[in-house]
Amino acid sequence: MQRFKSVEALKTALEGSPPNTRDERCKSANWIVVHRAIMAIKDVDGMFSTLDPEYYDILMKYLYRGLSTGDRTTCDQCLRIHEKLTEKAGLGCILRVLADTCEYCLTSSLTAPCV
């Protein structure tokens, strides 16, 4: 039951993910929900059995954000999910996320790092 709630919370957060927003408060608020959900997931394979492929690229973006925190526990979980996600979605998922990040950095007038 708990696994189901964590995966549903993740789906809800990914659905509500603000695409291409520059509002840091909005992105941070959504990251908190995604972070809590991914940290609560114990069965990564089980997560992917219920997660729709349409969310893979969005999830990958959040995994890179998690890796950028430098927190060991968060990074360990993000790497576990990243491995399984790459198996499911392929390298194209990584490339799309990197391309979106580069495009955002090129069009952004912000000086903050793009993550």
Protein Blocks (a to p, Z undefined) as FASTA:
>chain_A
ZZmmmmmmmmmmmmmpcghiabfklmmmmmmmmmmmmmmpmblmlmmmmmcfklmmmmmm
mmmmmmmnopaklmmmmmmmmmmmmmmnommlmmmmmmmmmmmmmmpcbfbdcZZ
